[in-house]
Amino acid sequence: MKNLKVLHRIKWKQKHQGVTKVGAMVVILRENSHPLHWSLDRIIATHPGDDGIIQIVSVKTANGTIKCAVNFKFISCHI
């Protein structure tokens, strides 16, 4: 288990994160709803931190725009 945590930390310290590209389609995993009610959303902006690593993304949903952390649960959908 300790090795998995180390690998996870290294993964998110890389500057290139393919899932966080502007225009990428994502499904945000909402824990309190059934998977059939999850929506297909689009990343419209990325917000890198001081170190240049993208930490927050703006996502356009059917109900508006939300900002969520990259470690927020979402799945990239390549359409």
Phi, psi and omega in degrees: 000323180298320180297324179296321179295320179296315179298320180297318180295318179296320182303314185276358177268356177285147181284333180262120178231104187300329184287343186261026178281142176297134181095351179291139176273134181226155171246119179276127182279110179262114189294330185265012179229160180288144180305333178291343180262001176288145184254157175269119186237170182232136174285124182251342178202152175241149182231096180285155176277188180297334181273001178088356179273132180292122183245333182228142175234147172263129184240128176273123178247178178294334183260002181142208181240138176232155172251135177218153179290152180297330178281357172298146187284111171213156183244131177283135178242115180269107182249000000 
